[in-house]
Amino acid sequence: GAGVSQTPSNKVTEKGKYVELRCDPISGHTALYWYRQSLGQGPEFLIYFQGTGAADDSGLPNDRFFAVRPEGSVSTLKIQRTERGDSAVYLCASSFGQGRETQYFGPGTRLLVL
Amino acid sequence: QQQVKQSPQSLIVQKGGISIINCAYENTAFDYFPWYQQFPGKGPALLIAIRPDVSEKKEGRFTISFNKSAKQFSLHIMDSQPGDSATYFCAASNTGGFKTIFGAGTRLFVKA
């Protein structure tokens, strides 16, 4: 079966621009997570969805970052007024539920802000 | 208190040797400790996980040792193979488990 997919795989943008990153979770998974991974570091939690609602967005670094999951499946991470420091790999993961359910990660979107 | 500290940063092991990666945590609310393996260009993949009610869990060549009183846990890879060369992350989460905290990672290289 298909795993978690993320598009685009790579995104180059200029400082100040707006970007959208998409995540297609595994079918049937109700939980969806976004992480950010900087070079040489572990994934850093950004936000978690259970169904359509953001159950915890405490990891979003500031109000330039926003994520939605309107139908409880596909999610979009939106970054406004991008900064060079936003450059990282943005990972999406999904699981059947919360708790100790295995999180399945996508390959990530590599964002480069020039 | 949310940190998970991982060491070493990098590790070189001969084929057939034992690879050992260590992690420590502070938040006693953590009750689920997974290890992830990540290859270049890929997302992390769950390797093995443990709960604090057991001191050891083994799956094939991979073993987690857990010391609750010391708030430390480690991954042992027995008979390490070149195909094990990857970055390994320890992690921790609490009941509810949606907010997983990752260590900084260990880059393992197994020499043939």
Backbone of each chain as ProteinMPNN parsed JSONL, in Angstrom:
{"seq_chain_A": "GAGVSQTPSNKVTEKGKYVELRCDPISGHTALYWYRQSLGQGPEFLIYFQGTGAADDSGLPNDRFFAVRPEGSVSTLKIQRTERGDSAVYLCASSFGQGRETQYFGPGTRLLVL", "coords_chain_A": {"N_chain_A": [[0.814, -1.195, 0.0], [0.246, 2.36, -0.352], [2.461, 4.721, 1.043], [3.035, 7.514, 3.251], [2.822, 10.468, 1.484], [4.511, 13.343, 0.225], [4.396, 16.571, -1.131], [5.737, 19.546, -2.666], [8.735, 17.613, -3.458], [11.01, 19.052, -3.313], [11.549, 22.499, -2.684], [12.298, 25.67, -3.703], [12.516, 28.96, -2.751], [12.134, 32.518, -2.516], [13.192, 34.816, -0.029], [10.614, 36.159, 1.952], [8.518, 35.275, 0.417], [5.493, 33.282, -0.003], [4.738, 29.945, 0.917], [3.39, 26.671, 0.328], [3.111, 23.48, 1.655], [2.41, 20.11, 1.049], [0.768, 17.263, 2.437], [-0.04, 13.892, 2.11], [-1.6, 11.587, 3.923], [-1.392, 8.133, 5.084], [-4.051, 6.119, 4.01], [-6.918, 6.061, 6.041], [-5.622, 6.689, 8.37], [-6.01, 8.561, 11.253], [-4.591, 10.375, 12.698], [-2.259, 13.005, 12.25], [0.895, 14.438, 11.751], [3.185, 17.167, 11.784], [6.598, 17.834, 11.327], [9.745, 19.533, 11.671], [12.949, 19.347, 10.32], [16.101, 20.252, 10.783], [19.364, 20.576, 9.313], [21.438, 17.971, 10.314], [20.123, 17.567, 12.676], [17.576, 16.246, 14.921], [14.113, 15.454, 14.137], [11.784, 18.073, 14.749], [8.959, 18.695, 16.576], [6.044, 20.157, 15.235], [3.163, 20.429, 14.823], [0.07, 18.747, 15.54], [-2.587, 16.854, 14.302], [-5.757, 15.542, 15.042], [-7.999, 13.957, 13.321], [-9.851, 16.51, 11.824], [-9.15, 18.634, 13.367], [-6.671, 20.709, 14.94], [-4.955, 19.355, 17.386], [-2.78, 19.971, 18.921], [-0.767, 22.631, 18.576], [1.528, 23.635, 19.521], [4.18, 23.566, 18.764], [4.593, 25.142, 16.565], [6.626, 27.663, 15.292], [6.112, 30.451, 15.103], [3.647, 32.989, 14.224], [3.75, 32.985, 11.493], [3.572, 30.536, 10.527], [1.241, 28.065, 9.64], [-1.192, 25.497, 9.646], [-3.469, 23.272, 8.014], [-6.177, 20.915, 7.881], [-8.593, 20.195, 6.372], [-10.512, 18.182, 5.655], [-9.885, 16.063, 7.137], [-8.004, 14.412, 6.065], [-5.836, 14.953, 3.775], [-3.244, 17.294, 4.436], [-2.086, 20.673, 4.702], [0.758, 22.582, 5.105], [1.437, 25.857, 5.765], [3.477, 28.594, 5.08], [4.114, 31.867, 5.704], [5.656, 34.869, 4.46], [8.394, 33.954, 4.151], [11.528, 33.169, 5.691], [15.141, 33.028, 5.698], [15.961, 31.351, 7.702], [13.96, 29.504, 7.805], [14.588, 27.462, 6.194], [14.776, 24.05, 5.762], [14.089, 20.526, 6.202], [10.831, 19.527, 5.893], [8.843, 17.377, 7.518], [6.22, 15.016, 7.336], [4.013, 12.944, 9.153], [1.93, 10.095, 9.79], [-0.562, 8.303, 11.697], [-2.568, 5.565, 12.985], [-3.931, 6.337, 15.236], [-3.611, 8.309, 18.192], [-1.1, 8.433, 20.781], [0.685, 5.496, 21.458], [0.792, 4.597, 18.933], [2.338, 3.603, 15.931], [4.165, 5.981, 14.148], [4.213, 6.847, 10.822], [6.428, 8.059, 8.569], [6.663, 10.467, 5.918], [8.739, 11.196, 2.998], [9.546, 13.793, 3.183], [9.689, 17.373, 2.559], [12.043, 19.36, 1.083], [12.878, 22.477, 1.901], [14.186, 25.426, 0.693], [15.117, 28.606, 1.377], [16.005, 31.419, -0.219]], "CA_chain_A": [[0.0, 0.0, 0.0], [0.968, 3.619, -0.436], [2.873, 5.321, 2.299], [2.79, 8.95, 3.347], [3.477, 11.19, 0.397], [4.637, 14.779, 0.436], [4.731, 17.335, -2.324], [6.747, 19.004, -3.563], [9.865, 17.004, -2.77], [11.938, 20.163, -3.104], [10.968, 23.81, -2.946], [13.206, 26.8, -3.552], [11.757, 30.193, -2.784], [12.871, 33.708, -2.096], [12.801, 35.41, 1.25], [9.414, 36.982, 1.89], [7.456, 34.628, -0.336], [4.574, 32.369, 0.684], [4.832, 28.582, 0.404], [2.487, 25.645, 0.838], [3.648, 22.128, 1.591], [1.261, 19.212, 1.144], [0.984, 15.922, 2.968], [-1.103, 12.905, 1.931], [-1.313, 10.522, 4.887], [-1.853, 6.787, 4.761], [-5.506, 6.051, 4.072], [-7.449, 5.52, 7.29], [-4.93, 7.236, 9.535], [-6.718, 9.738, 11.747], [-3.628, 11.311, 13.285], [-1.279, 13.532, 11.308], [1.901, 15.243, 12.447], [4.211, 17.87, 11.017], [7.87, 18.061, 11.999], [10.771, 20.229, 10.905], [14.259, 18.762, 10.582], [17.229, 21.037, 10.299], [20.521, 19.756, 8.959], [22.191, 17.415, 11.425], [19.31, 17.551, 13.895], [16.412, 15.381, 14.919], [12.856, 16.133, 13.825], [11.236, 18.942, 15.783], [7.505, 18.691, 16.488], [5.384, 21.429, 14.924], [1.726, 20.426, 15.033], [-0.561, 17.445, 15.476], [-4.011, 16.839, 14.007], [-6.569, 14.357, 15.228], [-9.11, 14.299, 12.441], [-9.731, 17.811, 11.173], [-8.731, 19.656, 14.303], [-5.296, 20.751, 15.44], [-5.003, 19.042, 18.808], [-1.643, 20.611, 19.576], [0.057, 23.394, 17.627], [2.506, 24.327, 20.362], [5.497, 23.563, 18.159], [4.721, 26.128, 15.483], [7.567, 28.648, 15.822], [5.513, 31.797, 15.173], [2.37, 33.075, 13.502], [3.927, 32.869, 10.044], [3.322, 29.132, 10.216], [-0.139, 27.664, 9.847], [-1.485, 24.226, 8.983], [-4.878, 22.905, 7.959], [-6.528, 19.556, 7.463], [-10.037, 20.478, 6.323], [-11.387, 17.011, 5.52], [-9.381, 14.985, 7.966], [-7.07, 13.549, 5.345], [-4.702, 15.757, 3.308], [-2.92, 18.476, 5.24], [-1.209, 21.649, 4.082], [1.508, 23.476, 5.982], [1.566, 27.133, 5.061], [4.467, 29.48, 5.667], [4.054, 33.205, 5.133], [6.831, 35.741, 4.609], [9.481, 33.033, 4.487], [12.841, 33.68, 6.089], [16.204, 32.07, 5.407], [15.986, 30.392, 8.799], [12.918, 28.488, 7.625], [15.139, 26.395, 5.359], [14.835, 22.795, 6.501], [13.222, 19.484, 5.657], [9.552, 19.464, 6.604], [8.387, 15.988, 7.508], [4.853, 14.72, 7.743], [3.829, 11.562, 9.594], [0.547, 9.777, 10.152], [-0.749, 7.078, 12.471], [-3.975, 5.198, 13.123], [-4.487, 7.146, 16.302], [-2.566, 8.961, 18.959], [-0.519, 7.543, 21.766], [1.854, 4.727, 21.076], [0.663, 4.115, 17.566], [3.519, 3.871, 15.108], [4.091, 7.091, 13.218], [4.823, 6.56, 9.53], [6.897, 9.32, 8.024], [6.894, 10.676, 4.504], [10.141, 11.497, 2.666], [9.844, 15.18, 3.49], [9.864, 18.433, 1.559], [13.225, 20.154, 1.375], [12.602, 23.875, 1.624], [15.344, 26.314, 0.692], [14.736, 30.005, 1.243], [17.198, 32.187, -0.637]], "C_chain_A": [[0.853, 1.252, 0.0], [1.295, 4.11, 0.954], [2.464, 6.776, 2.335], [3.523, 9.629, 2.188], [3.456, 12.682, 0.682], [5.022, 15.443, -0.875], [4.828, 18.822, -2.005], [7.863, 18.319, -2.784], [10.919, 18.059, -2.456], [11.231, 21.463, -3.453], [12.023, 24.875, -2.675], [12.381, 28.065, -3.689], [12.634, 31.347, -2.327], [12.33, 34.222, -0.762], [11.59, 36.313, 1.046], [8.253, 36.349, 1.157], [6.623, 33.703, 0.562], [4.728, 30.972, 0.069], [3.788, 27.688, 1.059], [3.125, 24.289, 0.619], [2.498, 21.159, 1.871], [1.668, 17.846, 1.679], [-0.254, 15.065, 2.726], [-0.82, 11.734, 2.874], [-1.751, 9.159, 4.356], [-3.373, 6.735, 4.969], [-5.969, 5.408, 5.38], [-6.762, 6.027, 8.541], [-5.613, 8.523, 9.984], [-5.774, 10.796, 12.299], [-2.594, 11.726, 12.251], [-0.383, 14.521, 12.032], [2.783, 15.962, 11.425], [5.425, 18.079, 11.923], [8.763, 18.879, 11.078], [12.122, 19.648, 11.307], [15.326, 19.634, 9.943], [18.414, 20.117, 10.1], [21.259, 19.279, 10.205], [21.424, 17.346, 12.733], [18.176, 16.532, 13.79], [15.166, 16.16, 14.537], [12.333, 16.902, 15.031], [9.725, 19.041, 15.571], [6.974, 20.097, 16.185], [3.921, 21.42, 15.344], [1.187, 19.02, 14.856], [-2.057, 17.63, 15.227], [-4.604, 15.495, 14.413], [-7.848, 14.633, 14.448], [-8.86, 15.645, 11.779], [-9.143, 18.876, 12.078], [-7.288, 19.557, 14.728], [-5.341, 20.549, 16.944], [-3.877, 19.707, 19.584], [-0.818, 21.316, 18.514], [1.17, 24.125, 18.355], [3.902, 24.39, 19.766], [5.671, 24.541, 17.015], [5.558, 27.298, 15.999], [7.007, 30.058, 15.963], [4.276, 31.835, 14.289], [2.526, 33.11, 11.987], [3.598, 31.441, 9.57], [1.871, 28.783, 10.558], [-0.37, 26.356, 9.103], [-2.971, 23.937, 9.049], [-5.016, 21.462, 7.531], [-8.057, 19.517, 7.35], [-10.958, 19.266, 6.264], [-10.851, 15.82, 6.291], [-8.457, 14.02, 7.258], [-5.834, 14.359, 4.97], [-4.511, 16.97, 4.218], [-1.981, 19.382, 4.458], [-0.554, 22.494, 5.171], [1.801, 24.742, 5.193], [2.561, 28.012, 5.812], [4.408, 30.817, 4.945], [5.379, 33.929, 5.347], [8.068, 34.914, 4.992], [10.775, 33.763, 4.79], [13.878, 32.599, 5.814], [16.275, 30.991, 6.484], [14.903, 29.336, 8.726], [13.414, 27.321, 6.785], [15.359, 25.142, 6.198], [14.083, 21.75, 5.694], [11.969, 19.428, 6.516], [8.976, 18.065, 6.401], [6.941, 15.899, 7.967], [4.805, 13.252, 8.161], [2.354, 11.342, 9.881], [0.518, 8.479, 10.947], [-2.238, 6.801, 12.591], [-4.651, 6.058, 14.174], [-3.365, 7.81, 17.03], [-1.985, 7.943, 19.934], [0.637, 6.783, 21.194], [1.714, 4.108, 19.702], [1.891, 4.51, 16.774], [3.243, 5.033, 14.175], [4.856, 6.722, 11.965], [5.153, 7.894, 8.869], [6.923, 9.306, 6.498], [8.352, 11.029, 4.268], [10.529, 12.941, 2.939], [9.842, 16.093, 2.283], [11.062, 19.261, 1.981], [12.978, 21.576, 0.926], [13.886, 24.673, 1.724], [14.848, 27.725, 0.433], [15.992, 30.815, 0.942], [17.121, 33.646, -0.182]], "O_chain_A": [[2.042, 1.206, 0.315], [0.527, 3.944, 1.902], [1.637, 7.216, 1.537], [4.706, 9.379, 1.957], [2.525, 13.21, 1.29], [5.861, 14.943, -1.625], [4.081, 19.318, -1.161], [7.922, 18.441, -1.56], [11.63, 17.964, -1.456], [10.428, 21.526, -4.384], [12.567, 24.971, -1.575], [11.627, 28.216, -4.65], [13.736, 31.151, -1.815], [11.152, 34.064, -0.442], [11.536, 37.115, 0.113], [7.122, 36.825, 1.257], [6.987, 33.393, 1.697], [4.835, 30.834, -1.15], [3.364, 27.922, 2.191], [3.618, 23.987, -0.468], [1.716, 21.355, 2.802], [2.76, 17.348, 1.408], [-1.369, 15.447, 3.082], [0.113, 10.967, 2.636], [-2.397, 9.059, 3.313], [-3.9, 7.236, 5.963], [-5.477, 4.35, 5.774], [-7.256, 5.825, 9.65], [-5.776, 9.457, 9.199], [-6.12, 11.976, 12.36], [-2.113, 10.902, 11.473], [-0.85, 15.338, 12.826], [3.082, 15.434, 10.353], [5.308, 18.441, 13.094], [8.562, 18.913, 9.864], [12.404, 19.478, 12.493], [15.428, 19.731, 8.72], [18.463, 19.016, 10.649], [21.657, 20.084, 11.047], [22.011, 17.095, 13.785], [17.867, 16.029, 12.709], [15.157, 17.389, 14.603], [12.425, 16.448, 16.171], [9.273, 19.431, 14.494], [7.394, 21.084, 16.789], [3.48, 22.274, 16.113], [1.755, 18.205, 14.129], [-2.706, 18.459, 15.865], [-4.02, 14.443, 14.156], [-8.678, 15.441, 14.864], [-7.781, 15.888, 11.239], [-8.686, 19.914, 11.6], [-6.741, 18.462, 14.862], [-5.716, 21.453, 17.69], [-4.015, 19.975, 20.777], [-0.234, 20.668, 17.646], [1.694, 25.122, 17.859], [4.727, 25.186, 20.214], [6.789, 24.745, 16.542], [5.233, 27.87, 17.039], [7.407, 30.786, 16.872], [3.906, 30.831, 13.681], [1.536, 33.251, 11.269], [3.381, 31.191, 8.385], [1.352, 29.154, 11.611], [0.206, 26.141, 8.036], [-3.648, 24.305, 10.009], [-4.125, 20.872, 6.92], [-8.725, 18.87, 8.156], [-12.077, 19.321, 6.773], [-11.319, 14.695, 6.111], [-8.154, 12.944, 7.773], [-4.888, 14.446, 5.752], [-5.468, 17.578, 4.695], [-1.179, 18.913, 3.651], [-1.228, 23.045, 6.04], [2.345, 24.692, 4.089], [2.486, 28.15, 7.033], [4.621, 30.896, 3.735], [6.12, 33.64, 6.286], [8.697, 35.153, 6.023], [11.073, 34.818, 4.229], [13.551, 31.417, 5.71], [16.614, 29.843, 6.195], [14.918, 28.375, 9.496], [12.733, 26.301, 6.676], [16.045, 25.178, 7.219], [13.514, 22.046, 4.643], [12.053, 19.296, 7.737], [8.673, 17.64, 5.286], [6.508, 16.618, 8.868], [5.492, 12.416, 7.574], [1.62, 12.285, 10.177], [1.442, 7.668, 10.881], [-3.068, 7.673, 12.336], [-5.805, 6.458, 14.018], [-2.249, 7.866, 16.515], [-2.33, 6.762, 19.912], [1.487, 7.357, 20.513], [2.452, 3.186, 19.355], [2.417, 5.613, 16.925], [2.218, 5.068, 13.494], [6.02, 6.327, 12.037], [4.282, 8.734, 8.644], [7.17, 8.274, 5.874], [9.124, 11.149, 5.219], [11.712, 13.278, 2.928], [9.974, 15.651, 1.142], [11.103, 19.799, 3.088], [12.88, 21.857, -0.269], [14.593, 24.601, 2.729], [14.237, 28.004, -0.599], [16.916, 30.881, 1.753], [18.036, 34.425, -0.448]]}, "seq_chain_B": "QQQVKQSPQSLIVQKGGISIINCAYENTAFDYFPWYQQFPGKGPALLIAIRPDVSEKKEGRFTISFNKSAKQFSLHIMDSQPGDSATYFCAASNTGGFKTIFGAGTRLFVKA", "coords_chain_B": {"N_chain_B": [[13.375, 20.519, 30.202], [12.03, 19.064, 28.422], [13.851, 17.925, 26.777], [15.679, 15.408, 24.975], [18.597, 13.803, 25.289], [21.202, 12.718, 23.268], [23.837, 10.443, 22.528], [26.701, 8.797, 21.014], [27.486, 11.556, 18.738], [28.402, 10.627, 16.319], [29.41, 7.443, 15.01], [31.612, 4.841, 14.393], [31.836, 1.556, 13.384], [33.131, -1.71, 13.163], [32.262, -4.215, 10.77], [30.173, -6.731, 12.003], [30.556, -6.05, 14.602], [29.432, -4.533, 17.735], [27.102, -1.975, 17.957], [26.491, 0.831, 19.922], [24.241, 3.11, 21.202], [23.365, 5.885, 23.127], [20.863, 7.396, 25.214], [19.348, 10.021, 27.149], [16.875, 11.311, 29.352], [14.749, 13.807, 30.897], [12.155, 14.397, 31.624], [9.855, 12.931, 33.581], [7.35, 12.205, 32.887], [7.375, 11.072, 30.441], [6.585, 8.125, 28.72], [6.941, 6.395, 26.673], [9.228, 5.127, 24.441], [10.623, 5.324, 21.547], [12.842, 4.184, 18.92], [14.239, 5.452, 15.973], [15.195, 4.927, 12.584], [16.997, 6.452, 10.017], [17.583, 6.896, 6.644], [19.6, 8.578, 4.166], [17.823, 11.139, 2.528], [15.377, 10.071, 3.069], [12.406, 9.67, 5.124], [12.286, 9.297, 8.739], [12.091, 5.965, 10.11], [10.301, 3.776, 12.173], [12.086, 1.729, 14.373], [12.326, 0.161, 16.735], [10.662, -0.004, 19.899], [10.074, 0.896, 23.359], [8.453, 0.519, 26.539], [8.397, 1.965, 29.854], [7.919, -0.021, 31.734], [9.324, -2.287, 31.344], [12.678, -3.588, 31.265], [14.219, -4.285, 29.183], [14.13, -4.836, 25.67], [14.042, -6.9, 22.89], [14.51, -7.246, 19.435], [15.247, -9.153, 16.925], [18.387, -8.3, 15.756], [18.448, -6.003, 17.2], [18.366, -4.309, 20.261], [16.812, -2.744, 22.995], [17.838, -1.235, 25.941], [16.657, -0.272, 29.085], [16.767, 2.044, 31.693], [15.044, 3.017, 34.218], [15.338, 4.392, 36.666], [17.662, 5.836, 36.324], [16.908, 7.325, 34.223], [17.621, 6.755, 31.583], [18.24, 5.309, 28.376], [19.18, 2.883, 25.932], [20.317, 1.86, 22.675], [21.259, -1.149, 21.255], [22.996, -2.577, 18.644], [23.513, -5.591, 17.437], [26.014, -7.632, 15.829], [26.667, -5.813, 13.715], [25.998, -4.508, 10.466], [27.037, -3.398, 7.167], [24.763, -2.39, 5.883], [23.368, -1.312, 7.961], [24.261, 1.184, 8.257], [23.365, 4.393, 8.867], [21.361, 7.132, 10.11], [20.471, 7.299, 13.472], [17.805, 7.88, 15.668], [16.847, 8.509, 18.951], [13.824, 8.795, 20.842], [11.095, 10.26, 22.674], [7.924, 10.168, 24.286], [4.837, 11.145, 25.914], [1.994, 9.743, 27.655], [-0.731, 9.671, 25.538], [0.867, 10.695, 23.647], [1.238, 12.24, 21.327], [3.036, 14.266, 20.981], [6.097, 13.934, 20.123], [9.387, 13.869, 21.21], [12.514, 14.23, 19.847], [15.873, 12.964, 19.901], [19.115, 14.337, 18.986], [20.334, 12.737, 17.136], [22.386, 10.048, 15.863], [24.99, 9.363, 13.768], [25.682, 6.491, 12.212], [28.267, 4.48, 10.984], [29.095, 1.571, 9.431], [31.844, -0.306, 8.901], [32.924, -2.272, 6.229]], "CA_chain_B": [[12.79, 19.287, 30.705], [11.503, 18.341, 27.29], [14.925, 17.45, 25.924], [16.212, 14.057, 24.976], [20.007, 13.977, 24.936], [21.672, 11.505, 22.595], [25.27, 10.361, 22.259], [27.539, 9.853, 20.46], [27.007, 12.188, 17.508], [28.743, 9.736, 15.229], [29.935, 6.166, 15.486], [32.153, 3.953, 13.354], [31.928, 0.209, 13.926], [33.51, -2.742, 12.199], [31.237, -5.224, 10.468], [30.119, -7.8, 12.984], [30.692, -5.488, 15.936], [28.235, -4.049, 18.43], [26.918, -0.522, 17.963], [25.745, 1.232, 21.113], [23.841, 4.518, 21.198], [22.777, 6.176, 24.428], [19.981, 8.561, 25.359], [18.918, 10.365, 28.494], [15.744, 12.233, 29.357], [14.492, 14.409, 32.207], [10.72, 14.461, 31.921], [9.389, 11.629, 34.074], [6.04, 11.914, 32.291], [7.574, 10.271, 29.24], [6.343, 6.711, 28.98], [7.075, 5.629, 25.436], [10.573, 5.465, 23.972], [10.917, 4.663, 20.263], [14.066, 4.472, 18.165], [13.989, 5.571, 14.549], [16.328, 4.805, 11.668], [16.782, 7.326, 8.869], [18.553, 6.862, 5.554], [19.631, 9.869, 3.466], [16.734, 11.411, 1.6], [14.155, 9.386, 3.489], [11.908, 10.015, 6.447], [12.609, 8.309, 9.774], [11.236, 4.779, 10.188], [10.362, 3.168, 13.5], [12.915, 0.532, 14.441], [11.944, -0.597, 17.921], [10.204, 0.917, 20.945], [9.957, 0.278, 24.679], [7.749, 1.24, 27.593], [9.25, 1.913, 31.05], [7.621, -1.112, 32.652], [10.27, -3.363, 31.08], [14.05, -3.085, 31.264], [14.899, -4.649, 27.945], [13.309, -5.376, 24.597], [14.905, -7.347, 21.806], [13.882, -7.626, 18.175], [16.326, -9.523, 16.019], [19.712, -7.821, 16.182], [18.276, -4.729, 17.885], [17.932, -4.405, 21.66], [16.748, -1.529, 23.802], [17.981, -1.39, 27.384], [16.004, 0.877, 29.703], [17.045, 2.22, 33.112], [14.074, 4.026, 34.624], [15.831, 5.216, 37.775], [18.674, 6.749, 35.786], [16.285, 8.035, 33.102], [18.484, 6.533, 30.433], [17.958, 4.127, 27.578], [20.189, 2.721, 24.893], [20.084, 0.931, 21.563], [22.384, -1.998, 20.916], [22.86, -3.283, 17.379], [24.451, -6.712, 17.432], [26.457, -8.086, 14.498], [26.393, -4.67, 12.844], [26.23, -4.737, 9.04], [27.13, -2.146, 6.392], [23.407, -1.905, 5.612], [22.867, -0.601, 9.134], [24.782, 2.552, 8.209], [22.224, 5.3, 8.806], [21.265, 7.972, 11.297], [19.532, 6.746, 14.44], [17.257, 8.858, 16.596], [15.994, 8.099, 20.052], [12.713, 9.72, 21.016], [10.28, 10.016, 23.864], [6.624, 10.842, 24.316], [4.065, 10.774, 27.097], [0.682, 9.152, 27.388], [-1.318, 10.607, 24.587], [1.943, 10.391, 22.708], [1.262, 12.898, 20.032], [4.174, 15.169, 20.883], [7.303, 13.128, 20.262], [10.615, 14.644, 21.29], [13.598, 13.454, 19.261], [17.263, 13.303, 20.14], [19.784, 15.002, 17.862], [20.718, 11.743, 16.154], [23.72, 9.449, 15.809], [25.304, 8.845, 12.433], [26.416, 5.234, 12.324], [28.904, 3.945, 9.785], [29.615, 0.231, 9.659], [32.884, -0.592, 7.924], [32.878, -3.646, 5.702]], "C_chain_B": [[12.219, 18.435, 29.574], [12.59, 17.692, 26.451], [15.177, 15.962, 26.077], [17.645, 14.183, 24.464], [20.571, 12.664, 24.424], [23.172, 11.574, 22.359], [25.64, 8.951, 21.801], [26.884, 10.492, 19.239], [27.257, 11.295, 16.311], [29.473, 8.524, 15.778], [30.411, 5.36, 14.285], [32.397, 2.598, 13.995], [32.355, -0.737, 12.812], [32.335, -3.694, 11.978], [31.326, -6.362, 11.473], [30.221, -7.313, 14.413], [29.361, -5.045, 16.524], [28.215, -2.522, 18.398], [26.052, -0.179, 19.169], [25.494, 2.734, 21.078], [23.047, 4.774, 22.474], [21.895, 7.419, 24.405], [19.59, 8.765, 26.809], [17.781, 11.382, 28.409], [15.539, 12.753, 30.766], [13.025, 14.334, 32.614], [10.199, 13.09, 32.329], [7.998, 11.28, 33.559], [6.173, 11.111, 31.0], [7.338, 8.794, 29.576], [6.365, 5.857, 27.716], [8.35, 6.096, 24.761], [10.879, 4.7, 22.691], [12.305, 5.035, 19.75], [13.698, 4.461, 16.689], [15.302, 5.455, 13.784], [16.022, 5.672, 10.452], [17.927, 7.201, 7.885], [18.504, 8.202, 4.821], [18.486, 10.01, 2.478], [15.416, 10.754, 1.951], [13.675, 9.936, 4.823], [12.33, 8.964, 7.457], [11.62, 7.143, 9.737], [11.413, 4.143, 11.558], [11.137, 1.86, 13.437], [12.448, -0.393, 15.563], [11.533, 0.403, 18.987], [10.023, 0.163, 22.247], [9.127, 1.158, 25.587], [8.532, 1.058, 28.891], [8.921, 0.798, 32.028], [8.47, -2.357, 32.375], [11.673, -2.781, 30.976], [14.787, -3.4, 29.971], [13.882, -5.169, 26.936], [14.217, -5.717, 23.435], [14.063, -7.71, 20.6], [15.0, -7.888, 17.17], [17.668, -9.068, 16.557], [19.634, -6.547, 17.01], [17.718, -4.937, 19.291], [17.898, -3.023, 22.269], [16.937, -1.937, 25.254], [17.452, -0.128, 28.034], [16.289, 0.907, 31.191], [16.175, 3.368, 33.616], [14.621, 4.945, 35.706], [16.863, 6.231, 37.299], [18.118, 7.613, 34.656], [17.183, 7.974, 31.874], [18.01, 5.301, 29.669], [18.948, 4.076, 26.419], [19.744, 1.703, 23.855], [21.373, 0.165, 21.311], [22.073, -2.686, 19.588], [23.931, -4.35, 17.349], [24.816, -7.066, 15.991], [26.166, -6.996, 13.461], [26.827, -4.961, 11.405], [26.337, -3.401, 8.299], [25.759, -1.545, 6.073], [22.768, -1.205, 6.784], [23.347, 0.852, 9.161], [23.636, 3.515, 7.919], [22.331, 6.246, 9.999], [20.164, 7.419, 12.2], [19.111, 7.83, 15.418], [16.536, 8.137, 17.732], [14.907, 9.155, 20.198], [11.947, 9.346, 22.265], [8.962, 10.757, 23.731], [5.89, 10.4, 25.571], [2.718, 10.198, 26.698], [-0.154, 10.153, 26.619], [-0.404, 10.632, 23.383], [2.017, 11.168, 21.436], [2.479, 13.798, 19.873], [5.426, 14.373, 21.174], [8.513, 14.033, 20.225], [11.756, 13.756, 20.825], [14.946, 13.914, 19.802], [17.88, 13.88, 18.872], [20.297, 14.028, 16.813], [22.156, 11.273, 16.286], [23.941, 8.891, 14.413], [26.208, 7.632, 12.589], [26.988, 4.843, 10.98], [29.515, 2.599, 10.143], [30.59, -0.105, 8.535], [32.855, -2.053, 7.525], [34.175, -4.398, 5.989]], "O_chain_B": [[11.959, 17.244, 29.745], [12.281, 16.974, 25.5], [14.935, 15.353, 27.12], [17.871, 14.619, 23.335], [20.434, 11.624, 25.068], [23.712, 12.631, 22.031], [24.956, 7.995, 22.166], [25.85, 10.021, 18.764], [26.433, 11.212, 15.4], [30.069, 8.565, 16.854], [29.699, 5.218, 13.291], [33.077, 2.495, 15.016], [31.972, -0.564, 11.655], [31.531, -3.94, 12.877], [32.404, -6.885, 11.756], [29.995, -8.084, 15.345], [28.309, -5.165, 15.895], [29.19, -1.867, 18.768], [25.021, -0.805, 19.41], [26.425, 3.527, 20.941], [22.176, 3.99, 22.851], [22.155, 8.368, 23.666], [19.511, 7.818, 27.592], [17.741, 12.21, 27.498], [16.09, 12.206, 31.721], [12.699, 14.223, 33.796], [10.114, 12.186, 31.498], [7.521, 10.166, 33.777], [5.196, 10.536, 30.521], [7.83, 8.287, 30.584], [5.863, 4.732, 27.704], [8.546, 7.289, 24.533], [11.339, 3.559, 22.74], [12.86, 6.073, 20.11], [12.959, 3.597, 16.216], [16.366, 5.834, 14.272], [14.913, 5.631, 9.919], [19.093, 7.377, 8.241], [17.482, 8.888, 4.85], [18.217, 9.105, 1.689], [14.443, 10.87, 1.206], [14.426, 10.579, 5.556], [12.694, 7.852, 7.075], [10.455, 7.317, 9.376], [12.534, 3.991, 12.044], [10.893, 1.006, 12.585], [12.21, -1.581, 15.348], [12.004, 1.541, 18.982], [9.841, -1.055, 22.251], [9.095, 2.379, 25.436], [9.268, 0.081, 29.019], [9.581, 0.679, 33.06], [8.354, -3.361, 33.078], [11.838, -1.61, 30.635], [15.852, -2.846, 29.702], [12.914, -5.843, 27.289], [15.064, -4.914, 23.042], [13.042, -8.386, 20.715], [15.612, -6.961, 16.64], [18.044, -9.407, 17.679], [20.662, -6.057, 17.477], [16.73, -5.645, 19.484], [18.82, -2.227, 22.094], [16.286, -2.862, 25.741], [17.763, 0.975, 27.585], [16.079, -0.089, 31.883], [16.522, 4.539, 33.461], [14.391, 6.154, 35.665], [16.928, 7.349, 37.81], [18.789, 8.532, 34.189], [17.463, 8.981, 31.224], [17.449, 4.372, 30.251], [19.479, 5.1, 25.988], [18.924, 0.823, 24.114], [22.444, 0.756, 21.171], [21.018, -3.3, 19.429], [25.119, -4.046, 17.246], [24.042, -6.836, 15.061], [25.499, -7.242, 12.457], [27.869, -5.569, 11.16], [25.792, -2.393, 8.749], [25.618, -0.324, 6.002], [21.728, -0.566, 6.627], [22.895, 1.649, 9.984], [23.016, 3.457, 6.858], [23.27, 6.166, 10.791], [19.065, 7.111, 11.74], [19.934, 8.59, 15.926], [15.709, 7.257, 17.49], [15.062, 10.281, 19.726], [12.124, 8.269, 22.834], [8.894, 11.834, 23.139], [6.262, 9.417, 26.212], [2.364, 10.179, 25.519], [-0.271, 11.319, 26.996], [-0.857, 10.593, 22.239], [2.778, 10.809, 20.537], [2.909, 14.067, 18.751], [5.78, 14.159, 22.333], [8.655, 14.864, 19.327], [11.946, 12.657, 21.346], [15.139, 15.087, 20.119], [17.247, 13.907, 17.817], [20.66, 14.444, 15.713], [23.027, 12.005, 16.757], [23.175, 8.052, 13.937], [27.349, 7.739, 13.039], [26.294, 4.868, 9.963], [30.349, 2.501, 11.043], [30.209, -0.177, 7.367], [32.774, -2.949, 8.366], [34.308, -5.563, 5.617]]}, "name": "protein", "num_of_chains": 2, "seq": "GAGVSQTPSNKVTEKGKYVELRCDPISGHTALYWYRQSLGQGPEFLIYFQGTGAADDSGLPNDRFFAVRPEGSVSTLKIQRTERGDSAVYLCASSFGQGRETQYFGPGTRLLVLQQQVKQSPQSLIVQKGGISIINCAYENTAFDYFPWYQQFPGKGPALLIAIRPDVSEKKEGRFTISFNKSAKQFSLHIMDSQPGDSATYFCAASNTGGFKTIFGAGTRLFVKA"}
